[in-house]
Amino acid sequence: DKVERTAKECVADALSLGYRFLDCAEFYGNESEVGKAIAESGIPREELYLESKVWTTTIEKGPDAVKAQLEQTLSDLGIDYIDLYCIHWPVPGKHVEAYKALCELHEAGKIKTLGLSNYAVEDYDEMIEAGVNVLPSINQIEINPFLYRKNTIDYFQQKGVVMQSYRSLRDGKAFEDPTLMKLAKKYGKSTAQILGRWCIQKGCVYIPKSVKKERMEENALVFDFELSDEEMKELDTLTTPDAIEKFKGLYRKCVNRDTSKDGTLDGVKMDITLD
């Protein structure tokens, strides 16, 4: 059953259970709700780790728009600095100058850590070659056994970039997978907990998403068991060529999404590291 709950209610539940890292974004359209939950929680600001991301439409408008959006996010969340701020998608021809705007905001003390989201190896290389004075610390991409892009993850980790996972639980679409169910039975865990544990053992930041309090509680219980090397390898094999092909299509579509070039391949890198 789909549960309709406000962001404020969900965040209040998460904070009450001990979660302290909140993953926000301009695109999610709910930062003021999140801000209300933070304010009402009474949790000291320094105990929270808050992330947000600037959306494609703002990135396309240029550096001034990016800076204005950060101010809006700070206002909506009720804070005076953000722990992590990311470029949501590497908009062709625009993402490098947007990132340079983040560097200026970092120097002004408004952003503690700079990050990327949905960057391919080639997008990162383009940005580094352009010359930036603050290196990104994070790249948030989809990471789960059904979209395990090992070469990409290895590349970023070797560069000292921490990989952060979204769709860690695949939006619940894989909970009936036989391999996950077999391991869940063996360890007395849920299939969601197996997915979370796999992500952690890959050295990635695991971001579980749920609107149900009991699931939030369950999703956090992933530190009291360990998958064997053989089990990890078995889960790694769940990524099919079709999944990689679908990812390619998604990347090509989303880098221009909602911009004036939406629906076109204008400027899109056609030859990126897919796996």
N, C-alpha and C positions, 0 to 999 in steps of 0.2 A: 504494500500500500504506500502510495506517495504521501508523505507528510508535508503539509504546507506550514512552515514556521518562518518567522522573521529572522534576519541575520542577528539582530539583537538577542533574541532568545537562544539561538544556537551558540553564540559567542559566550553568553552568560553561563550556559551549561558547561562549555569547554573550560572556561576559567575556573569554575567551581570544582571541576575534576582535577585541576592541576596543570592543564595546558597553559603554556606561557608564550608560545610562538604562534602568531596569527598571520596568515598569508592573505593579503588583501590586493586589490587592483582597481585602477580607474574603471576598467571594463566591467567589473562586477556590480558597480553602481550601488554599493551598500555601505560605503565607508562611514557615512554619518551614523548609521545604525550600529556599526561596530564601535564607533566612538562613544556612543551612549552606553553600550555594555561595559566598555572599559571604565568610563567615568563612574558608573554605578557599582562596579566591582570593588572599588576601594584598593585595588592592588597597586602598589607603588610603581611608577613608570619604569624605574630601573630594573624591575623584575620581569618586565615584558620585553619580548623581541618582536618588533613589528616590521613587516615587509609590505611593500606595495610595488606596483608596476605601472608604467605609463603606456597608454594604448596607442595603436597605429595612427589614429586620426590626429592625435596631438603631436606625435613624432613627425608626421608629414608637415604640419604647420611650422615646425622649426623650433630652435632653441628657446625663444621667448615663451612660446606656448608650453614647452616642457617645464620650464621654471615656474610658470603660473600654475600648472597642474600640480606640481609638488606642493605649492602653497595651499592649494585647495585641499589636497589630501591631508596635510598637516592640520588644517582648520577642521576638516570633517572628523578626523580621528581625535582631535582635542589635544594635540601634542606639539612640541616645538622642534623636534628632530625625529627622523625616522632611522631605524637600525639598518634597513636594507632597502634599496630602491633599484628597480630593474627596468631595462628596456624590454617590453613584453614580446615584441617580434622584431626581427632585423629588417625593417622596412627598407627596400632597395633605394640607394642614393640618399637616404635620410638618417639611418640609424647611427652612423658615426658621429655626425654633428650633434645628434640628440645625446649620445653618450658623453660627448665633450661638455655639454651643458651640465650633465650630472657631475662631472669632475669639478666644475666651478661651485656647484651646490655642496659638494663634499668639502671643498676648501673653506666654504662659508660656515661649516659645522652643521648644516641642515640634514645631511645624510652621513651616517657613520660608515656604511659599507656599500660599494657599488656592485651591481649584478646584471646578469643577462637572463633572458628567457627565450627558449626555442632557437638558440643559436646553433648553427651547424659549424663544423670545424672551419669551413671556408669563410663564414661570417666573422668568426673570431679573428682569423688571420688578417682579413681585410681591415678590421678595426685596429689591430696592433700595428700593422704596417702604416696606417695613417698617423700613428703617433698619439698616444694618450698618456696623460701624466699620472693617472691613477688606474691601476689594473683591476679588472673585475675579479671578485672573489668567488662568485656563484654563477652557475648556469642552471636554470630550472627547465627541465624537459620532461616529457613523459618517460617514466622508467618503471617497468614491471616485466615479469618473465615473458609476456606476450608481445612486448616491444622492447627487447634488450639489444641496444645498439652498442655492442662492446667496444668497437674501435673508437667510436665517438667518445664514450665515457672514459676510456683509457687515455685518449689524447688530452682531454681537458684535465683529468686528474694529474697527468704528468706535468701539465703546465701550472699546477698548483691551484686550479679552479675546483672548488667543491661542487659536486653534482647534487642537485636538489630534485626530488621526484614529485611530479604531479601525476594524477591518475595512478597512484601507487596501488590502489585497490581496483583499478579498471572500472570504476563506477559500478562495481558490483556485478559486472557482466561475466565474470569468470568463476564465480563462487562454486559452480557445479562441475568445474573441470576435474576429471578423474585423478590426475596427478596431485592436484591440490587436496582433493578429498582424501586420498590415500595417506598423505603426509599429515593432514589434520587429524585423522583417526589415530595414527601412530603416536602423535605427541599430545593428544587430548586438547587440541586447539581448534579454532575456527579457521576456515580457509583464508579469511581476511588476515588473520594473525600470521599464517604461513607467508602470505604475500609481503606483509610488513617486515617479517624477519629476513626474508630473502633480500629485500632492499637494503636493510641495515648491514647485512653481511657483505654486500657489494660496496660498502663504504659510502653509500649515498644518504642524504638527508631524506627521511621518510615523512611525507606529509599525508596523513589519512584525512579523508573528508567524509563527514556524516552529519545529518541533521538530527539523529536520534541519540539521546544521552547514553543509553545503554551500549550502543555501538561505539560511541566515543570512548567509553570506559574500556570496552573490549579491545579496541584498536591499539590502545596504549600498552597492553600487556604482552609485549614482544621481547622482553629482556630476560626471561627466565628459562629459555631453552635455546638450542643452537642446531641448525641444520648441518648435516655432514657434507663433506666435499662432493660426494657422489650425488646426494640429494640436490645440492646447488646446481651441479652440472645437468641433472635431469630437468630441473626447472628452466635452465638456460635454453634447452632445446625446444621450448614451447613457442618461440618466435619463428613464424613461418615466412617464406618469401613473399606471400600475399600481404602479410602485416607490414613488411618493409616497403612494398609497393604502395600500400595505402598511405603510409607515412609520407612518402614522396609526394603524393597528390595533395595531402593536407598541407605540407610545407609550402608547396608552390601556390596554393590558394590563400594561405593565411598571411604570408608576408605583405601582401597588398590589401588584405581584408579591410573593408570600411574606408579605404582611402579613395582618392580620385581615380586610382588605377585598379580598383576592385574588379575582379573578374577577368583581368588581363595578366599576361606574363611579363609585362614591362619591367625590365631590370632584374627579373628573378634569376637567381643562379640555377642553371639547369643541370649542373654537374657537381653535386655536393656528396660528401661522405654520408651514405645512407645508413650503414650498419654501425 
